[in-house]
Amino acid sequence: MTDEKTRPCPSCDGLMRRGVQEETVTFQGESLTYLQPGWHCENGDDGVLEGTDNEYADAALHEVMARAKHSPISPLMVRAAREAVGVSQRQAGKVFGGGPTAFYKYETAKAVPSEGMANLLRMALENPEYFIKPARSGLNWPTAQDAQLLRRVVTDNKLGAILRRIYPQTADADERVVG
C-alpha cells in the first residue's frame, strides 16, 4: 500500500497525481523552465494548482518578465534582500528609497530597479545588519557608529577638518581641536 495522493482529472477522467512537473513560462521572447508543484494528469498537460502552488507560477512569471525588461536584479533577489533586512514592502521603500509601492513593483516586475538600487540590494543581501535601523531616542546624530565610520573613510584633509569642527565627537580624543 502506498501513500501516493491521486484524484480524478476534471478534464479527461484520467488520474491526477500530486507532485512536481517541469513547466515553461514565456514572456516577450524570454523563457524560463521551472519545477511546478501541483496536481498533474497522467494523460496530458492538464494540471490543478492549489494554495501555495500558485506562488511558484507567479514567481516564475515575474522572473521571466524581469529578464525581458533587462532588470539588473531579479525579483526574487529583491524580495530576499527585503526579507533579510526584515521589512515589509512599504517599509523597504523608506529604508532603501523608491517610495511606498516601489518594492511591490520590483517584486512583481511591474517596474525595474535602477543599477544603483540593484547594487544597494545586493549589499543588503551580503550585510543586512547595515540596513536594520536601531531605535534612536532624540536627535543623537551622528551616532558613535557614524563617527567611527567617518574617521575611517574621510581621507580629505579639508573635509576632515570641517567634520572635526562641526562634529567634534567624530574626532579621536587626541585629535580634538579647541577653537
C-alpha positions in Angstrom: 0.0 0.0 0.0 1.3 3.5 -0.9 0.6 6.9 0.4 0.5 8.4 -3.1 -2.1 11.1 -3.5 -4.4 10.8 -6.5 -7.7 12.2 -7.7 -9.7 12.2 -10.9 -8.8 14.7 -13.7 -11.6 17.1 -14.2 -10.8 17.3 -18.0 -10.4 13.8 -19.1 -11.4 11.5 -16.3 -7.8 10.3 -16.1 -5.8 10.1 -12.9 -4.1 13.1 -11.4 -1.1 12.7 -9.0 0.2 15.2 -6.6 3.8 16.1 -7.5 6.2 18.3 -9.3 6.4 18.8 -13.0 8.6 20.8 -15.3 6.8 23.8 -16.7 8.0 26.6 -19.0 6.7 30.2 -18.9 7.4 32.7 -21.7 7.2 36.4 -21.9 8.2 38.7 -24.8 10.6 36.1 -26.2 12.2 35.1 -22.8 11.5 31.7 -21.4 12.1 30.1 -18.0 11.7 26.4 -17.2 10.9 25.6 -13.6 9.6 22.9 -11.3 5.8 23.4 -10.6 4.2 21.6 -7.7 0.5 20.7 -8.1 -1.9 18.0 -9.3 -0.7 16.7 -12.7 -2.7 14.5 -15.1 -1.1 11.3 -16.3 -2.9 11.7 -19.7 -1.5 15.1 -20.7 -0.7 18.6 -19.8 -3.6 19.3 -17.6 -2.9 20.3 -14.0 -4.6 21.9 -11.0 -2.8 24.3 -8.7 -3.9 24.8 -5.2 -2.9 27.2 -2.4 0.9 27.9 -2.4 1.3 26.1 -5.8 0.4 29.5 -7.4 3.3 31.2 -5.7 5.7 29.2 -7.8 3.9 30.0 -11.0 3.8 33.7 -10.1 7.4 33.9 -9.1 8.5 32.2 -12.4 6.4 34.7 -14.4 7.9 37.7 -12.5 11.4 36.4 -13.1 10.9 36.0 -16.8 9.2 39.4 -17.1 12.2 41.0 -15.3 14.5 39.3 -17.8 12.6 40.6 -20.7 12.7 44.1 -19.3 16.5 43.7 -18.7 16.3 44.3 -15.0 19.6 44.5 -13.3 18.4 42.3 -10.4 15.8 39.5 -10.2 12.5 40.0 -8.3 13.4 37.0 -6.1 16.7 38.7 -5.1 14.8 41.9 -4.4 12.4 40.0 -2.1 15.3 38.1 -0.5 17.1 41.4 0.3 14.0 43.0 1.7 13.3 39.9 3.9 16.9 39.7 5.0 16.6 43.2 6.4 13.2 42.3 8.0 11.0 44.9 6.5 7.7 45.0 4.6 7.5 46.2 1.0 6.2 49.6 2.2 9.0 49.9 4.9 11.6 48.9 2.2 10.6 52.0 0.2 11.7 54.1 3.2 14.8 52.1 4.1 16.1 51.8 0.5 14.2 54.6 -1.2 11.8 54.5 -4.0 8.5 55.2 -2.2 5.7 53.2 -0.7 4.9 51.0 -3.7 8.4 50.6 -5.3 9.1 47.2 -3.8 5.7 45.8 -4.8 6.5 46.8 -8.3 10.1 45.5 -8.2 9.0 42.1 -6.8 6.2 41.7 -9.4 8.4 43.0 -12.3 5.9 45.9 -12.9 8.9 48.2 -12.6 12.7 47.7 -13.0 15.0 49.0 -10.2 18.0 51.2 -11.2 21.5 49.8 -11.3 22.2 51.8 -8.1 19.2 50.2 -6.3 20.2 46.8 -7.5 23.7 47.3 -6.1 22.2 48.5 -2.8 20.0 45.4 -2.6 23.0 43.2 -3.3 24.8 44.9 -0.4 21.8 44.2 1.8 21.9 40.5 0.9 25.6 40.4 1.9 25.3 42.7 5.0 21.6 43.0 6.2 22.8 44.4 9.5 23.8 47.6 7.7 20.2 48.4 6.9 18.5 47.5 10.2 17.9 50.7 11.9 18.4 50.8 15.7 15.8 52.6 17.7 17.0 56.1 18.4 15.8 58.4 21.1 16.1 62.1 20.4 18.5 63.5 17.9 21.8 62.0 18.9 23.4 62.3 15.5 26.0 61.3 14.4 25.9 58.1 16.4 29.1 56.5 17.7 29.0 54.1 14.7 28.6 57.1 12.3 31.6 58.8 14.0 33.8 55.7 13.7 32.8 55.3 10.0 33.6 58.9 9.3 37.1 58.6 10.9 37.8 55.5 8.8 36.7 56.9 5.4 37.4 60.6 5.4 40.8 61.0 3.9 40.5 64.5 2.5 42.2 66.9 5.0 39.8 69.8 4.3 36.7 67.6 4.7 38.2 66.1 7.8 38.9 69.5 9.3 35.3 70.6 8.6 33.9 67.4 10.2 36.1 67.7 13.3 34.8 71.3 13.8 31.2 70.6 13.0 31.0 67.3 14.9 33.9 67.3 17.4 32.7 63.9 18.7 33.9 62.4 15.4 37.5 63.2 16.2 39.6 60.9 18.4 40.3 62.4 21.8 43.9 63.2 21.0 42.8 64.9 17.7 40.3 67.3 19.1 40.9 70.9 18.3 39.6 73.5 20.8 38.8 76.6 18.9 
